[in-house]
Amino acid sequence: MPGATDGAAARVAGALVTSPERLVYPEAGLTKRDLAEYLEAVGEALLRRSSRRPLAVVRCPEGVAGQCFYQKHPSESFTPDLPRLTIEEKEGPDEYFYVETVAHLVGLAQLGVVELHVWGSRVDDLERPDLLVFDLDPSPGVPFEVTKRTARRLRERLDALGLAPYLRATGGKGLHVVAPLVPQAGWDEVKRFAEAVAGSLATEDPEHLTTALPKERREGKVFVDYLRNGRGATAIVDYSPRARPGAPVAVPLRWDELGRLPSSAAYDVRKVRRRLASLGDDPWAGFEASAVPLATALAAGGPELAAAIGPS
């Protein structure tokens, strides 16, 4: 039963949560139990597009005011019921993990996990991504309106290529524009395509946009990050909390919500629970059904786009 106590522990979604009153977000007064119960409340919505994908997490065992670290391989502290798989890497095979149930999510919260990031492919089809992710990352001082305008321009570009773009507030500084793919093309081709699209936007508006990797060349601009589309790269999942003061959350949005969005961190764990309770429909309704093969977008882009990404 949610919140049922057992001595100094609690059970949430059937998973044991020890030290439930430990503060995870001290300035917001949110405890480990609060985080676990948040994940129980949003779990089905979070898992809708994030289950059975290789995971990387940000762990903050002493709360977000303490030391946090990024982890992509399971350690001995991970419960044995958490699903695992072996992935071949340049250095040889290594073990990864993923989630399938709300209890798995709560189990990660027990380990101090705050953020969840996933691959753009699923564990049963690792080498063919089914997501295209653009991360619009503004450098310090760039007005949020510039990032929002960039998201709209990117939406128009992807629409023109026959793709279906969806919007995510990351809970950090920027926005994600995500398009579903029929998993046919490999990682290299998808990444080259994303780079070509991002580069075309930056070329058209070099005053405000860039794809340059050195941070000193991004000053005063929005970095149109296409690198999320490489093998092993990850992106924050819908409804994941962020390891930042105030407990902001990554939230999928309808495009008609962008105009009044004050910042990418506009939603926190409390607001998200209210939002989900009041939403009549999934903001990304139709996402899976709108997937098309990358070849469709390449054909729509014509010879210029095909030349930009090179041979497949």
C-alpha positions as CSV (number, residue, x, y, z in Angstrom):
1,M,0.0,0.0,0.0
2,P,1.5,3.4,-0.9
3,G,3.2,5.0,2.0
4,A,2.7,2.0,4.3
5,T,5.5,2.1,6.9
6,D,7.7,-0.6,8.2
7,G,9.8,0.7,11.1
8,A,12.2,3.2,9.6
9,A,11.2,2.2,6.0
10,A,8.2,2.6,3.7
11,R,6.8,0.6,0.9
12,V,5.7,2.4,-2.3
13,A,4.4,0.5,-5.3
14,G,5.6,-2.7,-3.6
15,A,9.2,-1.5,-3.4
16,L,11.1,-0.9,-0.1
17,V,12.2,2.7,0.6
18,T,14.6,3.1,3.4
19,S,15.3,6.4,5.2
20,P,12.0,7.7,3.7
21,E,12.2,11.1,5.5
22,R,15.7,11.9,4.1
23,L,15.5,15.2,2.2
24,V,16.1,14.9,-1.5
25,Y,15.2,18.5,-2.3
26,P,15.9,20.4,0.9
27,E,14.7,23.9,-0.3
28,A,11.4,22.4,-1.4
29,G,11.0,20.1,1.7
30,L,10.7,17.0,-0.6
31,T,11.8,13.7,0.9
32,K,12.8,10.4,-0.5
33,R,9.3,9.1,0.2
34,D,7.8,12.1,-1.7
35,L,10.0,11.3,-4.7
36,A,9.0,7.6,-4.6
37,E,5.3,8.5,-4.3
38,Y,5.7,11.0,-7.2
39,L,7.2,8.2,-9.3
40,E,4.3,5.9,-8.3
41,A,1.8,8.6,-9.4
42,V,3.4,9.4,-12.8
43,G,4.9,6.0,-13.4
44,E,2.6,4.7,-16.1
45,A,2.9,8.0,-18.0
46,L,6.7,8.0,-17.6
47,L,7.0,4.4,-18.7
48,R,4.8,4.9,-21.7
49,R,7.7,5.9,-23.9
50,S,10.7,5.1,-21.7
51,S,10.3,1.5,-20.7
52,R,12.6,-1.2,-22.3
53,R,15.2,1.4,-23.3
54,P,18.8,1.3,-22.0
55,L,19.1,3.8,-19.1
56,A,21.6,6.2,-17.7
57,V,20.8,7.9,-14.4
58,V,21.8,10.7,-12.2
59,R,22.1,9.6,-8.6
60,C,22.1,11.9,-5.6
61,P,22.3,9.6,-2.5
62,E,22.4,12.5,-0.1
63,G,20.0,14.7,-2.0
64,V,20.5,17.2,-4.8
65,A,22.4,19.5,-2.4
66,G,25.0,16.8,-2.0
67,Q,27.2,15.1,-4.5
68,C,25.5,13.8,-7.6
69,F,26.9,11.5,-10.3
70,Y,26.1,10.0,-13.6
71,Q,25.8,6.2,-13.9
72,K,25.0,4.0,-16.9
73,H,26.1,0.6,-15.7
74,P,24.4,-1.2,-12.8
75,S,26.4,-1.7,-9.6
76,E,26.1,-4.2,-6.8
77,S,23.6,-2.0,-5.0
78,F,21.1,-2.3,-7.8
79,T,18.3,-4.8,-7.0
80,P,18.5,-8.1,-8.8
81,D,15.0,-7.7,-10.2
82,L,16.0,-4.7,-12.3
83,P,16.2,-5.9,-15.9
84,R,19.7,-5.9,-17.5
85,L,21.2,-6.5,-20.9
86,T,24.7,-6.7,-22.4
87,I,25.7,-4.2,-25.0
88,E,28.7,-4.5,-27.2
89,E,30.9,-1.4,-27.0
90,K,34.2,-0.4,-28.5
91,E,36.0,-1.6,-25.4
92,G,34.0,-4.8,-25.3
93,P,30.7,-5.9,-23.9
94,D,29.2,-4.1,-20.9
95,E,26.1,-4.4,-18.8
96,Y,23.2,-1.9,-18.9
97,F,19.9,-1.8,-17.2
98,Y,16.3,-0.7,-18.0
99,V,12.9,-0.4,-16.4
100,E,9.6,-2.0,-17.1
101,T,7.4,-1.3,-14.1
102,V,6.6,1.4,-11.6
103,A,8.2,-0.8,-8.9
104,H,11.5,-0.6,-10.9
105,L,11.2,3.3,-10.8
106,V,10.7,3.3,-7.1
107,G,13.6,0.9,-6.7
108,L,15.8,3.4,-8.4
109,A,14.6,6.2,-6.2
110,Q,15.6,4.0,-3.2
111,L,19.2,4.1,-4.7
112,G,19.1,7.9,-4.8
113,V,18.3,8.1,-8.5
114,V,16.8,11.5,-9.4
115,E,17.1,11.8,-13.2
116,L,16.4,9.1,-15.9
117,H,17.9,9.3,-19.4
118,V,17.3,6.8,-22.1
119,W,18.7,5.7,-25.5
120,G,16.8,6.4,-28.6
121,S,16.3,2.7,-29.3
122,R,14.7,-0.2,-27.5
123,V,16.4,-3.2,-26.0
124,D,14.9,-5.5,-28.6
125,D,16.2,-3.4,-31.5
126,L,19.3,-1.6,-30.2
127,E,20.9,-0.7,-33.5
128,R,17.9,1.0,-35.1
129,P,16.7,4.1,-33.3
130,D,13.0,4.9,-33.2
131,L,13.4,8.5,-32.0
132,L,15.0,11.6,-33.4
133,V,15.9,14.1,-30.6
134,F,17.0,17.8,-31.0
135,D,18.1,19.5,-27.8
136,L,17.8,23.3,-28.0
137,D,20.3,24.4,-25.4
138,P,20.6,28.1,-24.8
139,S,23.9,29.6,-23.5
140,P,23.6,31.8,-20.4
141,G,21.8,35.1,-21.0
142,V,19.9,34.0,-24.1
143,P,16.2,34.9,-23.7
144,F,13.9,32.0,-23.5
145,E,11.9,33.5,-26.4
146,V,14.8,32.8,-28.7
147,T,14.7,29.1,-27.7
148,K,11.0,29.0,-28.2
149,R,11.3,30.6,-31.6
150,T,13.9,28.1,-32.6
151,A,11.6,25.2,-31.5
152,R,8.9,26.6,-33.8
153,R,11.3,26.9,-36.8
154,L,12.6,23.3,-36.2
155,R,9.0,22.1,-36.0
156,E,8.3,23.7,-39.4
157,R,11.5,22.1,-40.9
158,L,10.6,18.7,-39.7
159,D,7.0,19.0,-40.8
160,A,8.2,19.9,-44.3
161,L,10.3,16.7,-44.3
162,G,7.3,14.6,-43.4
163,L,8.2,14.0,-39.8
164,A,5.9,14.6,-36.8
165,P,7.7,16.8,-34.2
166,Y,6.7,16.8,-30.6
167,L,7.7,19.2,-27.8
168,R,9.3,18.6,-24.4
169,A,10.3,21.1,-21.7
170,T,13.4,19.6,-20.3
171,G,13.1,20.9,-16.8
172,G,16.5,22.6,-17.3
173,K,17.3,25.5,-19.6
174,G,16.1,24.3,-23.0
175,L,13.6,22.4,-25.1
176,H,13.6,19.1,-26.9
177,V,11.9,18.6,-30.2
178,V,11.3,14.9,-30.7
179,A,10.1,13.0,-33.8
180,P,9.2,9.3,-33.8
181,L,10.8,7.1,-36.4
182,V,10.0,3.7,-37.8
183,P,13.2,1.8,-36.8
184,Q,14.8,1.1,-40.1
185,A,17.9,3.3,-40.4
186,G,21.0,2.8,-38.3
187,W,22.6,5.2,-35.8
188,D,25.1,6.8,-38.2
189,E,22.5,7.7,-40.8
190,V,20.1,9.1,-38.2
191,K,22.9,11.2,-36.6
192,R,24.1,12.5,-39.9
193,F,20.5,13.4,-40.8
194,A,20.0,15.3,-37.5
195,E,23.3,17.1,-38.0
196,A,22.3,18.2,-41.5
197,V,18.9,19.5,-40.3
198,A,20.5,21.3,-37.3
199,G,23.2,22.7,-39.5
200,S,20.7,24.1,-42.0
201,L,18.9,26.0,-39.2
202,A,22.2,27.4,-37.9
203,T,23.3,28.5,-41.3
204,E,20.1,30.4,-41.8
205,D,20.4,32.2,-38.5
206,P,24.0,32.4,-37.4
207,E,23.4,35.3,-35.1
208,H,21.2,33.2,-32.8
209,L,21.9,29.5,-33.6
210,T,25.0,27.3,-33.7
211,T,26.0,23.7,-34.0
212,A,29.6,24.4,-32.9
213,L,30.9,22.1,-30.2
214,P,33.3,24.4,-28.3
215,K,31.4,26.3,-25.6
216,E,33.2,29.5,-26.4
217,R,31.7,29.5,-29.8
218,R,28.2,29.1,-28.4
219,E,28.1,32.3,-26.4
220,G,24.9,34.3,-26.9
221,K,23.4,31.5,-29.0
222,V,21.2,28.5,-28.9
223,F,23.1,25.3,-29.4
224,V,21.1,23.1,-31.7
225,D,22.3,19.8,-30.3
226,Y,22.0,16.9,-32.7
227,L,24.4,14.6,-30.7
228,R,21.6,13.0,-28.8
229,N,21.1,10.8,-31.9
230,G,24.4,9.0,-31.6
231,R,24.7,5.4,-30.4
232,G,24.9,5.4,-26.6
233,A,23.7,9.0,-26.3
234,T,20.7,9.6,-24.1
235,A,18.0,12.1,-23.5
236,I,15.9,13.0,-20.4
237,V,12.6,11.0,-20.2
238,D,9.2,12.5,-19.9
239,Y,8.2,13.2,-16.3
240,S,11.7,12.6,-14.9
241,P,12.7,15.0,-12.1
242,R,15.9,17.0,-12.5
243,A,18.7,17.2,-10.0
244,R,18.2,21.0,-9.6
245,P,16.8,23.2,-6.8
246,G,13.0,23.3,-6.8
247,A,12.5,19.8,-8.2
248,P,11.8,20.8,-11.8
249,V,10.5,18.0,-14.1
250,A,10.8,17.3,-17.8
251,V,7.3,17.6,-19.3
252,P,5.8,16.7,-22.7
253,L,3.8,19.5,-24.0
254,R,1.3,20.3,-26.8
255,W,2.6,22.9,-29.3
256,D,-0.2,25.3,-28.3
257,E,1.2,25.4,-24.8
258,L,4.6,26.8,-26.0
259,G,3.5,30.4,-26.2
260,R,2.7,30.8,-22.5
261,L,5.5,28.6,-21.3
262,P,7.6,30.9,-19.0
263,S,10.6,28.6,-18.8
264,S,11.7,25.1,-19.4
265,A,11.6,24.5,-15.7
266,A,8.0,25.7,-15.3
267,Y,6.8,22.4,-13.8
268,D,7.9,20.8,-10.6
269,V,6.9,17.5,-9.1
270,R,3.8,19.0,-7.4
271,K,2.6,20.8,-10.5
272,V,3.1,17.8,-12.7
273,R,0.9,15.6,-10.5
274,R,-1.8,18.2,-10.7
275,R,-1.3,18.5,-14.5
276,L,-1.6,14.7,-15.0
277,A,-4.7,14.6,-12.9
278,S,-6.4,17.3,-15.0
279,L,-5.2,16.3,-18.5
280,G,-7.9,14.8,-20.6
281,D,-5.4,13.4,-23.2
282,D,-1.8,12.5,-23.6
283,P,0.0,15.7,-24.8
284,W,1.8,13.5,-27.3
285,A,-1.3,11.6,-28.4
286,G,-0.6,9.9,-31.7
287,F,3.1,9.8,-31.2
288,E,3.7,6.2,-32.1
289,A,1.2,6.2,-34.9
290,S,2.9,9.2,-36.5
291,A,6.3,7.4,-36.9
292,V,7.7,7.3,-40.4
293,P,11.0,5.8,-41.8
294,L,13.9,8.1,-42.1
295,A,13.9,7.4,-45.8
296,T,10.6,9.3,-46.1
297,A,12.3,12.4,-44.7
298,L,15.3,12.0,-46.9
299,A,13.1,11.7,-50.0
300,A,11.3,14.9,-49.0
301,G,14.5,16.7,-48.4
302,G,15.7,16.0,-52.0
303,P,19.2,15.7,-53.3
304,E,20.6,18.6,-51.2
305,L,19.8,16.8,-47.9
306,A,20.9,13.4,-49.3
307,A,24.2,14.9,-50.3
308,A,24.6,16.5,-46.8
309,I,24.3,13.2,-45.0
310,G,26.4,11.3,-47.5
311,P,26.1,7.6,-48.4
312,S,24.1,5.3,-46.1
